Amino acid sequence: LEIVVKPIRECIIIGGKASGSHVLGKTRDRNYTPKLRLVRELINGMEVVYLHDLYTDYLEGMNELGIGLINSALLVGEDEKAVKGKVTSDDGPRMKKALEQSTLSDCIKSLVSYKDGIRGHTFVGSPKSLYSIEMTSKHNPVINKLDPTTGFDVRTNHGEDHDGAGYTPNRKPDDYLSSKIRKATARIELADTDDPSEIMPKLNQQHFETDSNYNMVRKTDNMRSTSQVLMNLNDLEFTVYLLPDECKF
């Protein structure tokens, strides 16, 4: 008996500055129970660490130079059709190739070009700067430099630079509202946060009923938060938070 997973990937990603360091963070939402491993290895001489989903081959992490990257899905019709019935995707290899790069500019070039580029919202950064990338199968990449002095940047699952990307009011309005609320809540929770150890606990705060799709950490019938990652790019710290009973590690 073959069980085919049809992955739905919804997440919150954040980027900013805490205690003088650039940080990237993510709450990972899945409609299945992922099997994860934490990997530290050399790739073409570059030391990297990443969290690897063994079911889908997806990964994200950072390298020895403090270049890190995280991603949140931003599906449109063509992208949704591409993942249905397909367990693995090319996102893992795209991320791995980008982590081999020794400069942030080469990392960004890799993310938007290797295997046709990574879709969705991507935050990529180094100890010196942070950038956002937004692209889908229908939308060319938009690359913006982030200003961490203005607070944390947050992305969920609706378009910022492309109006038709991700969830929209006309296409999946309930999911669009969830995406907007989760983003706004995360920004409020992270306002004035300067201690890296407080970031993920603040993203765990629940402001709605336990099974509400509006919570930043979700426990609904078809979507559950499974794990969290925080990367301190200046101090080369990679922290994984496992949500109880939601993943295999």
N, C-alpha and C positions, 0 to 999 in steps of 0.2 A: 504494500500500500504506500503510494507516494503522496505526501502532503505538500502541496505547493503554497508557499507563503506569498501573499500579495502585499508587499510592504507599503505602509502609509507612514510617511516621515514628517512629523510636525515637531518643531523645537523652538526654544528661545535661545538666541545667541546674544552675547553682550561683549562690548569692548570698551576699555577706558583705562584710567590710571588710578592706582591705589598705593599709598605709602611710597610714592615716587616711582613706581614701576608700572609698565604697561601690562595689562592683564586681558586675557580672553576667557570667556566662560560660556557654558552651554548646559541647558537642561534638555535631555534627549527623550523624545516621545515616540513610542512605537505601538503598533496594533498587534504585536506578537512579543513573546518573551525572548529577548536576544541572548545569544551565548557570546560573552565578551572575554577578551584576554588583553592584558597590558603587555606591550612588547617594547623592548629596548634592544636596538641592534645597529649595526653599521650597514649603510646602503651606499655603495661606491665610495667608502671612506668617510661618509658623514654619519655621525652618531645621531640617532633619532629615537624618540619615544612616542608611542601612539596607542590609542585605544582601538581595538580591532573587533569588529562584529564578524564572527565566524560564519554566520548564516548568509550574510549579504556581501561579505568582503569589504564592507565600508570601514574607513578609518579616518582619524584626524589626530593631529598631535603637533610636536615641535621638534626642532633640531638643536644641535649643540651650540649654534650661534644665536639662539633665542628667536628664531623665525618660527612662528606658530600660525595655525589656521584652523578655523571651525566653519561649519556650514549649516544652513537651515533650508529645507525644501521650499521651492517656489514653483509649484507645478502648474503647467497649462495643459490644454487638451492633448497635444502630441506627447508631452512628457508622461502624462498619466497613462496613456495607452502603452508607452514603452516599458513601463515597470509591471504592468499587469501580467501575472503568471510567470514572471521572471524573478528569481530569487536574488541573483547577483547583478551588479551594475558596474560601470566603469569608473564610478566615483572614487572607489578605493585606490585603484592604480593612479588616477589623476592626483589625488592627495599625496600619495607616496612619491610620485615624480616631483611634485612641488617641494616636498621636504628635503630632497637631495640638493636643492639649490643653495648657493652660498651667499647670495644677495637677495634683498627683498624684491628688487625690480625683476630679477630672473624668476623668482618664485611667482610673482604676479603674471608674468608672461607665460609661464608654464600653465598656471591655473586657467587662463583664458584660451589656450591654444592646444594643449596636449589632449588627444582624443576628442577634439572639438570643444574642449573647455568644460568646466564644471558648472552645472546649472544651479540656480537658487541664489540665496544670500550667502556670501562668504566674507568673513572677517579674516584678514591676514595682517600680521604685524611683526615687529622686531623691537628691541629695546629703544629704538630711536623714533619709530613712527607706526601708525596704524592706518589701514585702508579697508574700504568696503568694495566688494564686487557684486554686481547684480546682473544676472543674465538668465535667459531661458532658451528653449529651442526656437522661440519666435522673436526674442529680443537680444540685440547685441549687448556685449558687456559694457556696463557703466562703472567706471572706477573712480572712487572719490577718496581723498585723504580725510581722515577723521581728526577732529580736534578734541582730545581728551580733557582739555581745560574747561570745556563747557559741560562736562558730566559724561555719564555713560551713554554710549550708543547702543540701541536695542533693535533687533530684527526678529520678526516672527514669520508668518507665512503669507503675507500680502505684499504687493509691490510698493516700493518707495520711489524709485526712479522710473519705473514702468507701470503705468496705471493698469494695464491689462494683465499683469503678471500675478500669479498666485491666486489666492481667494479674492473675489470681488463681490460687491453688493448684488450684482446680477447673477453671478455664478457662485453657488454655495454661500448664500448670505449668512446662514448661521455660523459657518466656519469663519467667514470674514469677520463677523462680530467677535467671535472668540479670539481671533488673531489680534484684532485691534485692542481688545480689553487686556489680553495678556501682555502686550507690549506696553500699554499705558501703566499697568500695575507694576511691571518690572522697573520702569523708569522712576516711578514714585518711590518704590522700595529702595532703590539704589541711590537716590538723591543724598548727597553729603556723606556717602560711604567711602571711607578711606582705608579701612583695614581689610586686606584681601581675605582673611579668614571669615569675615562677616558676609561676603558676597553671596555664596551659595545658600547659607541659612536664610538670608533675606528673600532669595528667590523661592524658598520653600514655604513662604507664608501663604496661608489659605484665607481668602476673603469671601468665599462662597460656600455653598453646600459641598460636602465631600465629593460627590459624584458630578459636580458641575464642570462643564467644558470651558468655563471661564477662568478656572484656577490655573496658576502658573505651573504647579505640579498636579497632574491630572490622574484621576482614577475612574474613568468612565468605562462603559461597556465596550467601546471600540477604540479607546486611546488611553494609554497609561504611560506616565513618565517612568523611565527605567534606570537612568543613571545621569550623573552630572560630571563635568570636567572643568577644572580651573587651571589656567596656565599663567604663571608669572614669568614673563619673557625676559626680564632683567636678571632675576635670581635663578633662572633655569629650574623652576619648580613646576612639576606636573602632578596635580592632585585629582584623584578619581573618587567620586562619592557614589556608592552603590545604594540604590533605594531598596529597602528590604523586600524580598520575595518577588521582585520585578525583573530580575535578570539572572542568568547563570554566569558565574565569573571563574 
